[in-house]
Amino acid sequence: MKLCIAEKPSVARDIAKVLGATMPKQGYMEGNGYCVTWTFGHLCTLKEPHDYGPQYKSWNLFLLPIIPANFGIKLIPNKGVENQFKVIERLVEECDEVINCGDAGQEGELIQRWVLQKAKCNKPVQRLWISSLTEEAIKEGFENLKPAEDYKNLYLAGNARAIGDWLLGINATRLFTKKFGGNKAVLSIGRVQTPTLAMLVQRQKEIDAFNTEEYWELKTKYRDVIFNAAIDRLKTLDRAEKGLEYLKLNSFEIVSFEIKEGKEKNLRLFDLTGLQVEANKKYGYSAESTLNYIQSLYEKKHVTYPRVDTTYLSESLYPKIEGILRKMHFYQDLISPLLEAPIPKSKAVFDDAKVTDHHAIIPTEVPPSQNLSREEKLVYDLIAKRFISVFYPECKISNTLVEGKVGTIPFKTSGRQVLEPGWRAVYAKEPKEESTDKEKEKEEEQTIPEFTVGETGPHDPMIHQGKTTPPKPYTEATLLRAMETAGKQVEDEELRELLKNNGIGRPSTRANIIETLFKRKYIEKKRKNLIATQTGIQLIDTIEDELLKSPELTGEWESKLRKIESGEYEANQFKEELIQMVTELTKKVVDGKGKVITLYEEKEEVIEKKKREPAVKKELQSWEETKCPKCKEHHLIKGKAAVGCSDFKNCGFKITFDIFGKKLSDKQLLDLVLKGKTSKLKGFSTHTESLTEGVLALGEDFQVQLS
């Protein structure tokens, strides 16, 4: 018997259907010589400090740093997880061969290897590696199974990342909390979280320290075209008025007139960060929301694997492109011009050297149905249009540059005209994005007539008054780009591609990092802008060690993790470097001066307590930030009569408010979801065995039981 282990039940069902394993059993599917089972994302995690010794249960400054001789793993303490693991453990024992069908990425590899390690698997293991969940892709994947050995370095990199995050997160968080937290709250430090916060704090300080200054510029209108004086901005109105008087005394003369034809390159296909940036700019979606929408589209088979950091396709995909385009019925008016000739095979789209584990995100040959949410439709539309647009010709433009002078003062203007829209035709019907510099845009759009060098004539000079503006606050879109390039401001696509290896975090984890900063109250959102709170600023000011907060240094660690993945760097060496860093950091902080950080939320809590007593209610976690205990993937949503998984159709998890005749409070429901059981309750009236009190608990099948 061959055992297939998928990362979640819905994916296992898709695989089982293709393999003909259609007989449902407790925790798996069986048939045709296969058993197909699943995890719920992570079933195992690294052991916690107290698992290595009871002395680590309490946070003691003088027991730091905590460095286990060997890092162990354990099951996540949850009844459902424990039961599912027992199923996997038994099947591993009974099977002849294991096929790892985990998510085809670093995290997916880690999840599966830890489970197989915990189950003491000694059977031969093969790897299913697919880029979409369509029937065709699954069949193709099973025809081309890879030896597990091929992905050993991927696992080693994932394991090194987890150990690195544990070493730094556990030790630095305890260290700073005990030294500077004043026993009031946890000060959370993380390998990626802290340098990300440092970037936001740095920007906040630049904005706060900025002094707005007024300036004046000379402009003139000649033959209905606005020209700008090509001199430094004037600091006083007096100088500007003197300049204006001088301009009125002299004629305008054309010095040069040049028209250059150029091309605007097509936009790149989306990687995950690019998609999150676009969805934030266009629709205001958070990085985490976009990740959830695209993950759902992937599981519904409409798009390829989303957690990718490349904008290229492998050359082997080229023959499939026309078939995918033909299936995208909703976009036929945009696609039909492409199908009149062979699809172009450009190096800007197809390049094996730029594709690692996966290719860029594109639609599959399974077109979406009407039952997508509005958000999923909009995200799919972004991917579909970007995919179509890369096969269009480049946009042809003409740039006109005119230089003139009035007396000795030089002037210039430029204009831009689209000659052939090319790929821009795909976006022709979309509303134009609002420009932040309307004045500049207006001047760029002006129609410039034919000028002759040497011509002169009257003109209409004027003074333009302006103010210097502070740096812009980060939005999620600009923060994601900054994380991708370790804080460097990069507009050029090709240069950004080169910097990706030294970015901080991975495409799949950046959204979670931003959400963690919100949860910890280190940042807040004002409209689209991300603002560092007082607590966040104080925390960064307290950290003197540059290693902890420098995006460049964190980017270097990220680069080493990628080298582990490609077999160019030893995982143990990475671990030793972090152990040394944590040891030195601990000594420096313990020996240094102490101070207490004032917490951002303290004032609010005091006011709350004065108003009315049970302020604890404020602390309740919201359903939207609570993960479904069954699928471990989607968040919960609250309806009129029940709380359920936001992916209820596939997952099926639901708890009604009224259980055995008793209406549960939000606190009791949260206990049931987060802890797997409630405290002892009374007042049940409709239990089949006439029980009136007891503890509610989630059973193996995630149904509620009273005992």
C-alpha positions as CSV (number, residue, x, y, z in Angstrom):
1,M,0.0,0.0,0.0
2,K,1.2,3.5,-0.9
3,L,0.5,6.3,1.7
4,C,0.0,9.8,0.4
5,I,0.1,12.6,3.0
6,A,-1.3,16.0,2.0
7,E,-1.2,19.3,3.9
8,K,-4.9,19.7,4.4
9,P,-8.2,17.7,4.0
10,S,-9.4,19.6,0.9
11,V,-6.1,18.9,-1.0
12,A,-6.2,15.2,0.1
13,R,-9.7,14.9,-1.4
14,D,-8.5,16.3,-4.7
15,I,-5.5,13.8,-4.8
16,A,-7.7,10.9,-3.6
17,K,-10.2,11.6,-6.4
18,V,-7.4,11.4,-9.1
19,L,-5.9,8.3,-7.6
20,G,-9.2,6.5,-7.2
21,A,-9.0,6.3,-3.4
22,T,-12.6,7.0,-2.9
23,M,-13.5,5.0,0.2
24,P,-13.7,7.4,3.3
25,K,-12.2,6.1,6.5
26,Q,-11.6,7.8,9.9
27,G,-8.9,10.4,9.0
28,Y,-8.0,9.1,5.5
29,M,-9.3,7.9,2.2
30,E,-8.6,4.5,0.7
31,G,-8.7,2.6,-2.6
32,N,-6.8,1.4,-5.7
33,G,-3.7,0.5,-3.6
34,Y,-3.5,4.0,-2.0
35,C,-4.3,5.5,1.4
36,V,-4.5,9.4,1.3
37,T,-4.4,11.2,4.6
38,W,-3.6,14.7,5.7
39,T,-2.2,17.1,8.3
40,F,-3.9,20.4,9.3
41,G,-0.9,22.5,8.3
42,H,1.6,22.1,11.3
43,L,1.0,19.1,13.4
44,C,4.5,19.4,15.0
45,T,6.4,22.3,16.4
46,L,9.8,22.8,18.0
47,K,9.8,22.0,21.7
48,E,9.3,24.9,24.1
49,P,11.9,26.0,26.7
50,H,10.1,24.2,29.6
51,D,10.2,20.9,27.6
52,Y,14.0,21.0,28.1
53,G,13.8,21.6,31.8
54,P,11.2,22.8,34.4
55,Q,13.6,25.7,35.4
56,Y,12.7,27.4,32.1
57,K,9.0,27.6,32.8
58,S,9.5,30.9,34.6
59,W,11.2,33.7,32.8
60,N,14.6,34.3,34.6
61,L,17.1,36.7,33.2
62,F,20.0,34.7,34.6
63,L,19.0,31.4,32.9
64,L,19.5,33.1,29.5
65,P,20.4,32.3,26.8
66,I,18.5,29.0,26.5
67,I,20.4,26.8,24.0
68,P,19.3,23.2,23.8
69,A,22.0,20.7,23.0
70,N,19.7,19.2,20.4
71,F,16.5,20.8,19.2
72,G,13.5,18.4,19.5
73,I,10.0,18.5,18.0
74,K,6.7,17.7,19.7
75,L,3.0,17.5,18.7
76,I,1.0,20.6,19.0
77,P,-1.1,20.1,22.1
78,N,-4.5,19.7,20.6
79,K,-6.9,16.8,20.7
80,G,-7.7,16.9,17.0
81,V,-4.0,17.1,16.1
82,E,-3.2,14.2,18.4
83,N,-5.9,12.0,16.9
84,Q,-4.9,12.8,13.3
85,F,-1.3,12.0,14.1
86,K,-2.2,8.6,15.5
87,V,-3.9,7.8,12.2
88,I,-0.8,8.9,10.2
89,E,1.5,7.0,12.6
90,R,-0.5,3.8,12.1
91,L,-0.6,4.2,8.3
92,V,3.1,4.9,8.1
93,E,3.7,1.7,10.0
94,E,1.4,-0.3,7.7
95,C,2.4,1.1,4.3
96,D,5.2,0.0,1.9
97,E,6.0,3.5,0.6
98,V,5.2,7.1,1.6
99,I,4.5,9.9,-1.0
100,N,5.0,13.3,0.5
101,C,2.2,15.4,-1.0
102,G,2.8,18.5,1.2
103,D,2.6,22.0,-0.1
104,A,5.4,22.4,-2.7
105,G,7.6,24.9,-0.8
106,Q,10.0,25.2,2.1
107,E,7.3,25.4,4.8
108,G,5.4,22.5,3.3
109,E,8.5,20.3,3.2
110,L,9.3,21.2,6.9
111,I,5.7,20.3,8.0
112,Q,5.8,16.9,6.4
113,R,9.3,15.9,7.4
114,W,8.6,16.8,11.0
115,V,5.5,14.6,11.0
116,L,7.4,11.7,9.3
117,Q,10.2,12.1,11.8
118,K,7.8,12.1,14.8
119,A,6.1,9.0,13.3
120,K,9.6,7.3,13.1
121,C,9.1,6.6,9.4
122,N,11.7,4.3,7.9
123,K,9.8,3.5,4.7
124,P,11.0,4.8,1.2
125,V,9.7,8.3,0.6
126,Q,8.9,10.0,-2.7
127,R,7.9,13.6,-3.3
128,L,4.9,14.9,-5.3
129,W,5.9,18.4,-6.6
130,I,3.2,20.3,-8.4
131,S,2.4,23.9,-9.2
132,S,-1.4,23.7,-9.4
133,L,-4.2,21.4,-8.0
134,T,-5.9,20.7,-11.4
135,E,-6.6,17.1,-12.2
136,E,-4.1,17.2,-15.1
137,A,-1.3,18.7,-12.8
138,I,-1.9,16.0,-10.1
139,K,-1.8,13.2,-12.7
140,E,1.4,14.6,-14.3
141,G,2.9,15.0,-10.8
142,F,2.3,11.3,-9.9
143,E,3.8,10.2,-13.2
144,N,6.9,12.2,-12.3
145,L,7.4,11.6,-8.6
146,K,10.8,12.7,-7.3
147,P,13.1,11.0,-4.7
148,A,12.7,12.7,-1.3
149,E,16.5,13.1,-1.2
150,D,16.1,15.8,-4.0
151,Y,14.4,18.1,-1.4
152,K,16.7,17.5,1.6
153,N,18.3,20.9,1.4
154,L,14.9,22.5,1.2
155,Y,14.1,20.8,4.5
156,L,17.5,21.8,6.1
157,A,16.8,25.4,5.2
158,G,13.3,25.3,6.7
159,N,14.6,23.6,9.8
160,A,17.5,26.1,10.1
161,R,15.0,29.0,9.7
162,A,12.7,27.5,12.5
163,I,15.7,27.0,14.8
164,G,17.1,30.5,14.1
165,D,13.7,32.1,14.8
166,W,13.4,30.0,18.0
167,L,16.9,31.0,19.3
168,L,16.5,34.7,18.6
169,G,12.7,35.0,19.4
170,I,12.7,33.0,22.6
171,N,15.9,34.4,24.1
172,A,15.6,38.1,22.9
173,T,11.9,38.3,23.9
174,R,12.6,37.0,27.4
175,L,15.7,39.1,27.7
176,F,14.1,42.4,26.7
177,T,10.9,41.7,28.6
178,K,12.7,41.0,31.9
179,K,15.1,43.9,31.5
180,F,12.8,46.6,30.1
181,G,9.2,45.3,30.4
182,G,8.7,46.4,34.0
183,N,6.7,43.1,34.6
184,K,3.8,44.8,32.7
185,A,3.9,43.1,29.2
186,V,5.8,41.0,26.8
187,L,8.3,42.8,24.6
188,S,8.3,40.7,21.5
189,I,11.5,40.5,19.4
190,G,11.8,38.5,16.2
191,R,14.4,37.9,13.5
192,V,12.3,39.5,10.8
193,Q,9.7,41.3,12.9
194,T,12.2,43.7,14.6
195,P,14.0,45.0,11.5
196,T,10.6,45.5,9.9
197,L,9.5,47.6,12.9
198,A,12.8,49.4,12.8
199,M,12.1,50.5,9.2
200,L,8.7,51.9,10.2
201,V,10.2,53.7,13.2
202,Q,13.0,55.2,11.2
203,R,10.4,56.5,8.6
204,Q,8.2,57.8,11.5
205,K,11.2,59.8,12.9
206,E,12.1,61.2,9.5
207,I,8.5,62.4,9.2
208,D,8.3,63.8,12.7
209,A,11.6,65.7,12.4
210,F,10.8,67.2,9.0
211,N,10.5,70.9,8.8
212,T,8.3,72.2,5.9
213,E,9.8,75.0,3.9
214,E,8.2,77.3,1.4
215,Y,9.8,77.8,-2.0
216,W,9.1,79.7,-5.2
217,E,9.6,78.6,-8.9
218,L,9.6,80.6,-12.1
219,K,7.4,79.4,-14.9
220,T,6.2,80.8,-18.2
221,K,3.7,80.0,-20.9
222,Y,4.8,80.2,-24.5
223,R,2.5,79.1,-27.4
224,D,0.1,77.5,-24.7
225,V,2.9,75.3,-23.3
226,I,4.0,75.7,-19.7
227,F,7.9,75.9,-19.3
228,N,9.7,75.5,-16.0
229,A,12.9,77.5,-15.1
230,A,15.8,75.1,-15.0
231,I,17.3,76.7,-11.9
232,D,17.3,75.9,-8.2
233,R,14.2,76.6,-6.3
234,L,14.1,80.2,-4.9
235,K,14.0,80.4,-1.1
236,T,12.4,83.9,-0.9
237,L,9.4,85.7,-2.5
238,D,11.6,88.7,-3.0
239,R,14.0,86.9,-5.3
240,A,11.1,85.3,-7.2
241,E,9.5,88.7,-7.8
242,K,12.8,90.1,-9.0
243,G,13.1,87.1,-11.4
244,L,9.6,87.8,-12.6
245,E,10.4,91.4,-13.4
246,Y,13.5,90.3,-15.4
247,L,11.4,87.7,-17.4
248,K,8.9,90.4,-18.4
249,L,11.7,92.4,-20.0
250,N,12.8,89.6,-22.3
251,S,11.4,87.5,-25.1
252,F,11.2,83.7,-25.0
253,E,13.6,81.8,-27.4
254,I,13.6,78.1,-28.3
255,V,17.1,76.6,-27.8
256,S,16.4,72.9,-28.7
257,F,13.5,70.7,-29.8
258,E,13.9,66.9,-29.7
259,I,11.5,64.0,-30.2
260,K,12.6,60.6,-29.2
261,E,10.6,57.4,-29.8
262,G,10.8,54.8,-27.1
263,K,9.2,51.7,-25.6
264,E,7.6,50.9,-22.3
265,K,8.4,47.4,-21.3
266,N,5.5,45.1,-20.4
267,L,4.8,44.6,-16.6
268,R,6.2,41.4,-15.1
269,L,4.1,38.5,-14.1
270,F,3.2,38.4,-10.5
271,D,5.1,36.8,-7.7
272,L,3.3,36.8,-4.3
273,T,4.8,40.1,-3.1
274,G,4.0,41.8,-6.4
275,L,0.4,40.6,-6.2
276,Q,0.1,41.8,-2.5
277,V,1.5,45.2,-3.5
278,E,-0.9,45.6,-6.4
279,A,-4.0,44.5,-4.4
280,N,-3.1,46.9,-1.6
281,K,-2.6,49.8,-4.0
282,K,-5.7,49.1,-6.0
283,Y,-8.2,47.8,-3.5
284,G,-6.6,48.5,-0.1
285,Y,-6.4,44.8,0.8
286,S,-3.9,43.9,3.5
287,A,-1.0,41.5,2.7
288,E,-2.6,38.8,4.8
289,S,-6.1,39.2,3.1
290,T,-4.5,38.9,-0.3
291,L,-2.6,35.8,0.7
292,N,-5.9,34.2,1.9
293,Y,-7.8,35.1,-1.3
294,I,-5.0,33.8,-3.6
295,Q,-4.6,30.6,-1.4
296,S,-8.4,30.0,-1.8
297,L,-8.2,30.5,-5.6
298,Y,-5.3,28.0,-5.7
299,E,-7.3,25.4,-3.7
300,K,-10.2,26.0,-6.1
301,K,-7.8,25.2,-9.0
302,H,-8.1,28.6,-10.7
303,V,-4.5,29.7,-10.3
304,T,-1.1,28.2,-9.8
305,Y,0.9,27.9,-6.6
306,P,1.0,31.3,-4.9
307,R,3.8,31.4,-2.4
308,V,6.5,32.2,-5.0
309,D,9.2,34.8,-5.4
310,T,9.8,34.6,-9.1
311,T,8.2,36.6,-12.0
312,Y,9.2,34.1,-14.7
313,L,7.8,30.9,-16.3
314,S,9.7,27.8,-17.1
315,E,10.3,27.2,-20.8
316,S,8.5,23.8,-20.6
317,L,5.2,25.7,-19.9
318,Y,5.2,27.5,-23.3
319,P,3.2,24.8,-25.2
320,K,0.4,25.1,-22.5
321,I,0.0,28.8,-22.7
322,E,-2.4,28.9,-25.7
323,G,-4.7,26.3,-24.1
324,I,-4.9,28.3,-20.9
325,L,-5.7,31.5,-22.9
326,R,-8.4,29.8,-24.9
327,K,-10.1,28.6,-21.6
328,M,-10.2,32.2,-20.2
329,H,-13.7,32.8,-21.8
330,F,-14.4,36.0,-19.8
331,Y,-11.4,37.8,-21.4
332,Q,-11.9,36.7,-25.0
333,D,-12.0,40.3,-26.4
334,L,-8.5,40.8,-25.0
335,I,-7.2,37.3,-25.9
336,S,-8.5,37.0,-29.5
337,P,-5.9,39.4,-30.9
338,L,-3.2,37.2,-29.3
339,L,-4.5,34.0,-30.9
340,E,-4.2,35.4,-34.5
341,A,-0.5,34.6,-34.4
342,P,1.8,32.3,-32.5
343,I,2.2,33.3,-28.8
344,P,5.6,35.1,-28.5
345,K,8.2,33.3,-26.5
346,S,10.1,36.2,-24.8
347,K,13.0,35.8,-22.4
348,A,11.3,38.4,-20.2
349,V,8.6,35.8,-19.6
350,F,10.2,32.3,-20.1
351,D,13.5,31.9,-18.4
352,D,14.5,28.6,-16.7
353,A,17.5,30.3,-15.1
354,K,15.1,32.6,-13.1
355,V,12.7,29.8,-12.0
356,T,13.6,27.9,-8.8
357,D,11.0,25.6,-7.2
358,H,8.0,27.3,-8.9
359,H,7.1,29.7,-11.6
360,A,5.2,33.0,-11.4
361,I,1.5,33.0,-10.5
362,I,-0.7,32.5,-13.6
363,P,-4.3,31.3,-14.2
364,T,-4.8,27.5,-14.8
365,E,-7.0,26.1,-17.5
366,V,-9.9,25.9,-15.0
367,P,-11.9,29.1,-15.4
368,P,-13.6,30.5,-12.3
369,S,-17.3,30.0,-11.7
370,Q,-19.7,32.5,-10.4
371,N,-19.4,31.3,-6.8
372,L,-16.2,33.3,-6.0
373,S,-16.4,36.1,-3.4
374,R,-16.0,39.6,-4.8
375,E,-12.5,39.8,-3.4
376,E,-11.5,36.6,-5.0
377,K,-12.9,37.8,-8.4
378,L,-10.9,41.0,-8.2
379,V,-7.6,39.2,-7.2
380,Y,-8.2,36.7,-10.1
381,D,-8.8,39.6,-12.4
382,L,-5.4,41.1,-11.5
383,I,-3.6,37.8,-12.2
384,A,-5.6,37.2,-15.5
385,K,-4.9,40.6,-16.9
386,R,-1.3,40.6,-16.0
387,F,-0.9,37.1,-17.6
388,I,-2.6,38.3,-20.8
389,S,-0.7,41.6,-21.0
390,V,2.8,39.9,-21.0
391,F,2.1,38.5,-24.5
392,Y,1.1,41.8,-26.0
393,P,3.7,44.0,-27.8
394,E,5.6,46.7,-25.8
395,C,3.9,50.1,-25.6
396,K,5.4,52.6,-28.1
397,I,5.8,56.2,-26.9
398,S,7.3,59.4,-28.0
399,N,9.1,61.7,-25.6
400,T,9.4,65.4,-26.6
401,L,12.0,67.5,-24.8
402,V,12.0,71.3,-25.4
403,E,14.6,73.7,-24.0
404,G,14.3,77.5,-24.2
405,K,15.6,80.6,-22.5
406,V,14.4,84.1,-21.4
407,G,17.5,86.3,-21.4
408,T,20.0,84.2,-19.4
409,I,17.5,82.1,-17.5
410,P,17.1,78.5,-19.0
411,F,13.7,76.9,-19.3
412,K,12.6,73.4,-20.3
413,T,9.5,71.3,-20.6
414,S,8.7,67.7,-21.8
415,G,5.7,65.9,-23.1
416,R,4.8,62.2,-23.6
417,Q,2.6,60.7,-26.2
418,V,1.5,57.0,-26.6
419,L,1.9,56.1,-30.2
420,E,0.9,52.4,-30.0
421,P,-0.7,51.3,-26.7
422,G,0.6,47.7,-26.9
423,W,0.2,46.0,-23.5
424,R,-1.6,49.1,-22.1
425,A,-4.6,48.2,-24.2
426,V,-5.3,45.4,-21.7
427,Y,-5.8,48.1,-19.0
428,A,-7.5,50.7,-21.2
429,K,-11.0,50.4,-19.6
430,E,-9.6,50.6,-16.0
431,P,-9.9,53.9,-14.1
432,K,-6.6,55.8,-14.1
433,E,-4.6,55.7,-10.8
434,E,-4.6,58.9,-8.9
435,S,-1.3,60.7,-9.1
436,T,0.1,62.3,-6.0
437,D,1.7,65.1,-8.0
438,K,-1.2,66.4,-10.0
439,E,0.7,69.5,-11.1
440,K,3.5,67.5,-12.6
441,E,1.1,65.1,-14.3
442,K,-0.8,67.9,-15.8
443,E,2.4,69.4,-17.4
444,E,3.5,65.9,-18.7
445,E,0.1,65.5,-20.4
446,Q,0.2,68.8,-22.3
447,T,0.3,68.6,-26.1
448,I,3.5,70.1,-27.5
449,P,3.4,71.6,-30.9
450,E,6.2,71.6,-33.4
451,F,8.9,74.2,-32.4
452,T,11.7,75.6,-34.5
453,V,15.1,76.2,-32.9
454,G,15.8,79.9,-32.8
455,E,12.2,81.0,-32.8
456,T,11.3,83.8,-30.4
457,G,8.2,85.5,-29.2
458,P,6.1,86.9,-26.3
459,H,5.4,84.8,-23.3
460,D,3.4,84.9,-20.1
461,P,5.7,84.5,-17.0
462,M,4.4,83.6,-13.5
463,I,5.5,82.5,-10.0
464,H,4.6,79.2,-8.6
465,Q,4.6,78.8,-4.8
466,G,5.1,75.4,-3.2
467,K,6.1,73.7,0.0
468,T,8.6,70.9,0.7
469,T,6.9,67.7,1.7
470,P,8.0,65.1,4.3
471,P,8.8,61.5,3.3
472,K,5.6,59.5,2.8
473,P,4.6,57.0,5.5
474,Y,4.8,53.3,4.6
475,T,1.7,51.6,3.3
476,E,1.5,47.8,3.2
477,A,2.4,48.0,-0.5
478,T,5.6,50.1,0.1
479,L,6.5,48.2,3.2
480,L,6.3,44.8,1.4
481,R,8.6,46.3,-1.3
482,A,11.0,47.6,1.4
483,M,11.1,44.1,3.0
484,E,11.8,42.5,-0.4
485,T,14.8,44.8,-0.9
486,A,16.0,45.0,2.8
487,G,15.0,48.7,3.0
488,K,16.6,49.9,-0.3
489,Q,14.5,52.2,-2.4
490,V,14.4,50.4,-5.8
491,E,12.1,51.1,-8.7
492,D,13.9,49.2,-11.4
493,E,12.4,45.7,-11.8
494,E,15.6,43.9,-12.8
495,L,17.6,45.4,-9.9
496,R,14.8,44.5,-7.5
497,E,15.0,40.9,-8.8
498,L,18.7,40.8,-7.9
499,L,18.1,42.1,-4.4
500,K,15.4,39.5,-3.6
501,N,17.9,37.0,-2.3
502,N,18.8,39.5,0.5
503,G,15.3,40.6,1.3
504,I,13.9,40.1,4.8
505,G,11.4,37.4,5.4
506,R,9.9,35.2,2.7
507,P,7.0,36.1,0.4
508,S,4.8,33.6,2.3
509,T,5.7,35.0,5.8
510,R,5.8,38.8,5.3
511,A,2.0,39.2,5.6
512,N,2.1,37.4,9.0
513,I,5.0,39.6,10.2
514,I,3.0,42.8,9.5
515,E,-0.1,41.3,11.3
516,T,2.1,40.4,14.3
517,L,3.2,44.0,14.5
518,F,-0.4,45.1,14.6
519,K,-1.3,42.5,17.2
520,R,1.5,43.6,19.5
521,K,0.4,47.2,19.2
522,Y,3.8,48.2,17.8
523,I,2.1,49.7,14.7
524,E,-1.3,51.0,13.8
525,K,-3.1,51.9,10.5
526,K,-4.3,55.4,9.7
527,R,-6.2,55.2,6.4
528,K,-3.7,53.2,4.2
529,N,-0.7,54.4,6.2
530,L,1.2,52.3,8.7
531,I,2.3,54.3,11.7
532,A,4.7,53.2,14.5
533,T,3.1,53.6,18.0
534,Q,4.9,55.0,21.0
535,T,5.6,51.4,22.3
536,G,7.1,50.4,18.9
537,I,9.3,53.5,18.8
538,Q,10.5,53.0,22.4
539,L,11.2,49.3,21.8
540,I,13.4,50.1,18.8
541,D,15.2,52.9,20.7
542,T,15.9,50.4,23.6
543,I,17.6,47.9,21.2
544,E,21.1,49.1,20.9
545,D,22.3,46.0,19.0
546,E,22.3,46.8,15.3
547,L,22.2,43.1,14.4
548,L,18.6,42.9,15.8
549,K,17.2,45.8,13.9
550,S,19.2,46.2,10.7
551,P,17.3,45.1,7.5
552,E,20.7,44.7,5.7
553,L,22.0,42.2,8.3
554,T,18.8,40.3,8.5
555,G,18.9,40.2,4.7
556,E,22.3,38.6,4.9
557,W,20.8,35.8,7.1
558,E,18.1,35.4,4.6
559,S,20.7,35.0,1.9
560,K,22.5,32.3,3.9
561,L,19.2,30.4,4.3
562,R,18.8,30.5,0.6
563,K,22.3,29.1,0.2
564,I,21.5,26.3,2.6
565,E,18.6,25.6,0.2
566,S,20.9,25.4,-2.8
567,G,23.5,23.3,-0.9
568,E,26.1,26.2,-0.8
569,Y,26.1,26.7,3.0
570,E,26.0,24.5,6.1
571,A,22.8,24.6,8.2
572,N,24.9,23.9,11.4
573,Q,27.2,26.8,10.6
574,F,24.1,29.1,10.4
575,K,22.9,27.7,13.8
576,E,26.4,28.3,15.4
577,E,26.5,31.9,14.2
578,L,23.1,32.6,15.7
579,I,24.1,30.9,19.0
580,Q,27.1,33.1,19.2
581,M,25.1,36.2,18.4
582,V,22.4,35.4,21.0
583,T,25.1,34.7,23.7
584,E,26.9,38.0,23.0
585,L,23.5,39.9,22.9
586,T,22.4,38.4,26.3
587,K,25.7,39.4,28.0
588,K,25.5,42.9,26.7
589,V,21.8,43.5,27.7
590,V,22.1,41.8,31.1
591,D,25.2,43.9,32.0
592,G,23.7,47.1,30.5
593,K,21.5,49.8,32.2
594,G,17.8,49.0,32.7
595,K,14.8,51.2,32.0
596,V,11.1,50.6,31.7
597,I,9.2,51.0,28.4
598,T,5.9,52.8,28.7
599,L,3.2,50.8,27.0
600,Y,1.1,52.3,24.3
601,E,-2.1,50.7,25.5
602,E,-1.8,51.4,29.2
603,K,-3.7,54.7,29.2
604,E,-6.6,53.1,27.4
605,E,-6.8,50.3,29.9
606,V,-6.8,52.7,32.9
607,I,-9.7,54.8,31.4
608,E,-11.6,51.5,30.6
609,K,-11.3,50.3,34.3
610,K,-12.6,53.6,35.6
611,K,-15.6,53.6,33.4
612,R,-16.8,50.1,34.2
613,E,-15.3,47.1,35.9
614,P,-15.1,44.0,33.7
615,A,-12.5,45.6,31.4
616,V,-11.3,42.0,30.7
617,K,-14.0,41.9,28.0
618,K,-11.8,44.2,26.0
619,E,-9.1,41.5,25.9
620,L,-11.2,38.9,24.0
621,Q,-9.7,37.8,20.7
622,S,-11.8,38.7,17.7
623,W,-13.2,35.8,15.6
624,E,-11.5,37.3,12.5
625,E,-8.0,36.8,14.0
626,T,-8.8,33.3,15.3
627,K,-7.7,30.4,13.1
628,C,-10.1,27.5,12.4
629,P,-9.1,24.6,14.7
630,K,-10.0,22.1,12.1
631,C,-8.3,23.2,8.9
632,K,-5.7,25.5,10.7
633,E,-5.7,27.6,7.5
634,H,-8.6,29.9,7.4
635,H,-10.0,32.3,10.0
636,L,-13.4,32.0,11.7
637,I,-16.4,34.2,11.0
638,K,-19.4,34.9,13.3
639,G,-22.9,34.5,11.8
640,K,-26.3,35.0,13.4
641,A,-26.5,31.6,14.9
642,A,-23.0,30.1,14.8
643,V,-19.3,30.6,14.4
644,G,-17.7,28.8,11.5
645,C,-14.7,28.5,9.2
646,S,-14.6,31.2,6.5
647,D,-13.9,28.2,4.1
648,F,-16.9,26.3,5.5
649,K,-17.7,24.8,2.1
650,N,-14.4,22.8,2.1
651,C,-13.7,22.6,5.8
652,G,-17.1,22.2,7.3
653,F,-16.2,23.4,10.8
654,K,-19.1,25.1,12.7
655,I,-20.2,25.7,16.4
656,T,-23.7,26.9,17.1
657,F,-24.2,29.5,19.9
658,D,-27.0,27.3,21.4
659,I,-25.6,23.9,22.5
660,F,-27.8,21.3,24.3
661,G,-30.3,24.1,25.2
662,K,-27.7,26.5,26.7
663,K,-26.6,29.7,24.9
664,L,-22.8,30.1,25.1
665,S,-21.0,33.4,25.6
666,D,-18.2,34.6,23.3
667,K,-15.7,33.7,26.0
668,Q,-17.0,30.1,26.4
669,L,-17.0,29.7,22.6
670,L,-13.4,31.0,22.3
671,D,-12.3,28.6,25.1
672,L,-13.9,25.7,23.1
673,V,-12.1,26.8,19.9
674,L,-8.7,27.8,21.4
675,K,-8.4,25.3,24.2
676,G,-10.6,22.5,22.8
677,K,-12.8,22.6,25.9
678,T,-14.8,25.0,28.3
679,S,-14.7,25.3,32.0
680,K,-17.5,23.4,33.9
681,L,-20.9,24.8,32.8
682,K,-24.4,24.5,34.1
683,G,-27.9,25.0,32.5
684,F,-28.0,22.3,29.7
685,S,-31.6,21.3,29.1
686,T,-31.8,19.2,25.9
687,H,-28.9,16.7,26.2
688,T,-29.9,13.2,25.1
689,E,-28.7,11.6,28.3
690,S,-30.3,14.4,30.4
691,L,-27.0,15.9,31.5
692,T,-27.5,19.4,33.0
693,E,-23.9,20.3,33.7
694,G,-20.4,19.4,32.6
695,V,-17.5,20.4,30.3
696,L,-18.0,20.9,26.6
697,A,-15.1,19.6,24.4
698,L,-14.3,19.3,20.7
699,G,-14.3,15.6,19.7
700,E,-12.0,13.9,17.1
701,D,-14.5,14.8,14.4
702,F,-14.6,18.4,15.7
703,Q,-18.2,17.9,16.9
704,V,-19.1,19.3,20.4
705,Q,-19.5,16.7,23.2
706,L,-20.7,17.2,26.8
707,S,-19.0,15.2,29.6
